[in-house]
Amino acid sequence: MGKPIIGITTHTSGDRYSLDKRYAGAVSASGGVPFVLLPYMDCIKPYMDIIDGLLLSGGGDVCPELYGEALHEKTGGVDKERDAFEIELILCAMKKNIPALCICRGMQVLNVACGGSLIQHIAGHDKEDEQHMGTHEVNIKNGSALRNIFNKDIIKVNSLHHQAAGRLGKGLVVVAESGDGICEALEGRDVSDKSLGVQWHPELMAGVWGVSQSGLFDWLIAHACKN
């Protein structure tokens, strides 16, 4: 069997699509083949026929209309087309049991796709100037895939977000929290579900924290190989 193909979502800026190369680098380093997914709804089915795993990347805020709320003054960078594409993408991946690693915004998309909501603004969690460092601890719950990945109850992570999961989506369970009770990781409750979301950016910490963060990408590749 060849290397698994991992579809990675992109950010839209004006007339350009963009992707931080560190997502692709982390996938490649763990043994996967990065495959960029451009946000076209009619491409979702062909994408599902090609990819073995999915990585929802970070980016702007999810449109609050999707979870029944008005726009908060601090909510920004909304891209409704990307939201619609990624929500349908993750739902299709879950239906086909394609493993998915959902990073930062990606975890928020996962929660909204499953019927959950978001906290639109949290002060003090956006540490953009310390993106390569562990700025706070998260407590990982026993019995979770995340606990098996890190083999630790507490890890330090970076923090580049001002939103977080609020009302939990159907079929999801919180598997890590920060000290102030903010959800830092989600997993599918069903053992057959291979969806894992983290609120931090492991691709930015790979060169600093080594194996401990690359384990998330190793998890994705391992499950993609079994697909």
C-alpha positions as CSV (number, residue, x, y, z in Angstrom):
1,M,0.0,0.0,0.0
2,G,1.3,3.5,-0.9
3,K,1.3,6.5,1.3
4,P,-2.1,7.8,2.3
5,I,-3.4,11.0,0.7
6,I,-4.4,13.7,3.2
7,G,-6.7,16.4,1.9
8,I,-6.0,19.8,3.5
9,T,-8.4,22.8,3.3
10,T,-7.2,26.2,2.3
11,H,-7.8,29.9,3.2
12,T,-9.3,32.3,0.7
13,S,-7.9,35.8,0.5
14,G,-9.2,38.0,-2.3
15,D,-8.5,36.2,-5.6
16,R,-6.0,33.8,-4.0
17,Y,-6.1,30.5,-2.2
18,S,-3.4,30.0,0.5
19,L,-2.1,27.4,2.9
20,D,0.6,27.6,5.5
21,K,3.2,25.2,4.2
22,R,3.7,23.8,7.8
23,Y,0.4,21.9,7.5
24,A,1.7,20.1,4.5
25,G,5.1,19.7,6.0
26,A,3.7,18.0,9.1
27,V,1.6,15.6,7.0
28,S,4.6,14.7,4.9
29,A,6.9,14.2,7.9
30,S,4.4,11.7,9.3
31,G,4.3,9.7,6.1
32,G,1.3,11.2,4.3
33,V,0.9,12.8,0.9
34,P,-0.5,16.4,1.2
35,F,-3.4,17.1,-1.2
36,V,-4.8,20.6,-1.3
37,L,-8.6,20.9,-1.3
38,L,-9.9,24.0,-3.0
39,P,-13.4,25.1,-1.7
40,Y,-15.7,24.1,-4.6
41,M,-18.9,22.3,-3.5
42,D,-19.1,20.2,-6.7
43,C,-15.7,18.8,-6.0
44,I,-16.5,17.3,-2.6
45,K,-17.6,13.9,-4.0
46,P,-14.5,13.5,-6.2
47,Y,-12.3,14.6,-3.2
48,M,-13.9,11.9,-1.0
49,D,-13.0,9.3,-3.7
50,I,-9.4,10.4,-3.6
51,I,-8.4,11.2,0.0
52,D,-7.6,8.7,2.8
53,G,-7.7,11.4,5.5
54,L,-8.7,15.0,6.1
55,L,-7.1,18.0,7.7
56,L,-9.2,21.0,8.4
57,S,-6.8,23.9,8.7
58,G,-7.1,27.1,10.7
59,G,-8.4,30.5,9.6
60,G,-11.1,33.1,10.2
61,D,-14.2,32.8,12.3
62,V,-17.2,30.6,11.4
63,C,-20.3,32.6,10.5
64,P,-22.5,32.7,13.6
65,E,-25.7,32.5,11.5
66,L,-24.8,28.8,11.2
67,Y,-25.4,28.2,14.9
68,G,-28.3,30.7,15.3
69,E,-26.5,33.7,16.7
70,A,-26.0,37.3,15.6
71,L,-22.6,38.6,14.7
72,H,-20.5,39.6,17.7
73,E,-18.4,42.8,17.3
74,K,-15.2,40.8,17.8
75,T,-16.1,38.1,15.2
76,G,-14.1,38.6,12.0
77,G,-12.6,37.0,8.9
78,V,-15.9,35.2,8.1
79,D,-16.0,33.4,4.8
80,K,-19.4,31.8,4.2
81,E,-18.4,29.9,1.1
82,R,-15.5,28.3,3.0
83,D,-17.8,27.5,6.0
84,A,-20.4,25.8,3.7
85,F,-17.7,23.8,1.9
86,E,-15.9,22.6,5.1
87,I,-19.1,21.7,6.9
88,E,-20.2,19.5,4.1
89,L,-16.7,18.1,3.7
90,I,-16.4,17.0,7.4
91,L,-19.9,15.6,7.4
92,C,-19.1,13.5,4.3
93,A,-15.8,12.4,5.8
94,M,-17.6,11.3,9.0
95,K,-20.2,9.4,7.0
96,K,-17.5,7.6,5.1
97,N,-15.5,7.1,8.3
98,I,-12.5,9.0,6.8
99,P,-10.2,10.1,9.6
100,A,-10.1,13.8,10.2
101,L,-7.7,16.1,12.2
102,C,-9.4,19.4,12.8
103,I,-7.1,22.3,13.9
104,C,-8.2,25.5,15.6
105,R,-10.9,26.9,13.3
106,G,-11.2,23.3,12.0
107,M,-12.3,22.1,15.4
108,Q,-14.9,24.9,15.6
109,V,-16.1,23.8,12.1
110,L,-16.4,20.2,13.4
111,N,-18.5,21.4,16.3
112,V,-20.8,23.6,14.2
113,A,-21.2,20.9,11.6
114,C,-22.5,18.5,14.3
115,G,-25.0,21.1,15.5
116,G,-23.0,22.8,18.2
117,S,-22.3,26.5,18.8
118,L,-19.3,28.7,19.5
119,I,-18.3,31.2,22.1
120,Q,-17.7,34.2,19.9
121,H,-15.1,35.9,22.0
122,I,-12.7,34.9,24.8
123,A,-10.2,37.4,26.1
124,G,-6.6,36.4,26.7
125,H,-6.4,33.2,24.6
126,D,-4.9,34.8,21.4
127,K,-1.1,34.7,21.9
128,E,-0.1,35.3,18.2
129,D,3.3,36.6,19.2
130,E,4.1,33.3,21.0
131,Q,2.8,30.9,18.4
132,H,5.8,28.5,18.6
133,M,5.6,28.2,22.4
134,G,3.5,26.3,24.9
135,T,1.7,29.3,26.6
136,H,-0.8,27.3,28.8
137,E,-1.6,23.9,30.0
138,V,-4.5,21.7,28.9
139,N,-5.8,18.8,30.9
140,I,-6.5,15.6,28.9
141,K,-9.1,13.1,29.9
142,N,-8.3,9.5,30.4
143,G,-9.7,7.0,27.9
144,S,-9.4,9.4,25.0
145,A,-7.5,9.0,21.7
146,L,-5.7,12.3,22.7
147,R,-4.6,10.7,25.9
148,N,-3.2,7.7,24.0
149,I,-1.4,10.1,21.5
150,F,0.4,12.1,24.2
151,N,0.6,9.5,26.9
152,K,0.2,12.4,29.4
153,D,-2.6,14.0,31.5
154,I,-1.3,17.5,31.0
155,I,0.5,19.2,28.1
156,K,1.5,22.7,27.2
157,V,0.1,24.2,23.9
158,N,0.2,27.4,22.0
159,S,-2.9,29.5,21.8
160,L,-4.0,31.5,18.7
161,H,-7.8,31.7,19.0
162,H,-10.4,34.0,20.4
163,Q,-13.3,31.7,19.9
164,A,-14.0,28.2,21.2
165,A,-16.7,25.5,21.3
166,G,-19.8,26.4,23.2
167,R,-22.8,24.1,23.1
168,L,-21.4,20.7,22.2
169,G,-22.3,19.2,18.8
170,K,-24.1,15.8,18.6
171,G,-21.9,12.8,18.9
172,L,-18.9,14.8,20.2
173,V,-17.2,14.7,23.5
174,V,-14.8,17.2,25.2
175,V,-11.5,15.4,25.8
176,A,-9.3,18.3,26.9
177,E,-9.8,21.6,28.7
178,S,-7.7,24.6,29.7
179,G,-7.5,25.7,33.3
180,D,-10.3,28.2,32.9
181,G,-12.7,25.5,31.5
182,I,-12.4,26.3,27.8
183,C,-12.7,23.3,25.5
184,E,-9.3,22.5,24.0
185,A,-10.1,19.2,22.2
186,L,-13.0,17.2,20.8
187,E,-13.4,13.7,19.7
188,G,-16.3,11.7,18.2
189,R,-18.1,9.8,21.0
190,D,-18.6,6.7,18.8
191,V,-15.5,4.5,18.8
192,S,-15.8,4.1,15.1
193,D,-15.7,7.8,14.6
194,K,-12.2,9.0,13.7
195,S,-12.7,12.7,14.1
196,L,-10.3,14.6,16.4
197,G,-10.2,18.4,16.9
198,V,-7.6,20.4,18.8
199,Q,-7.9,24.2,19.5
200,W,-4.2,24.8,19.3
201,H,-1.8,24.7,16.3
202,P,0.4,21.6,16.4
203,E,1.9,22.4,13.0
204,L,3.5,25.5,14.4
205,M,5.0,23.7,17.3
206,A,6.5,20.7,15.5
207,G,10.0,22.1,15.3
208,V,10.0,23.0,19.0
209,W,8.1,20.2,20.7
210,G,9.1,17.4,18.3
211,V,7.4,14.0,18.8
212,S,4.8,15.2,21.3
213,Q,3.0,17.3,18.6
214,S,3.9,15.3,15.6
215,G,1.9,12.5,17.3
216,L,-1.3,14.1,16.2
217,F,-0.2,13.9,12.6
218,D,1.0,10.3,13.2
219,W,-2.5,9.5,14.5
220,L,-4.1,10.9,11.3
221,I,-1.7,9.0,9.0
222,A,-2.1,5.7,11.0
223,H,-5.9,5.8,10.7
224,A,-5.7,6.9,7.0
225,C,-3.6,3.9,6.3
226,K,-6.3,1.6,7.8
227,N,-9.0,3.3,5.7
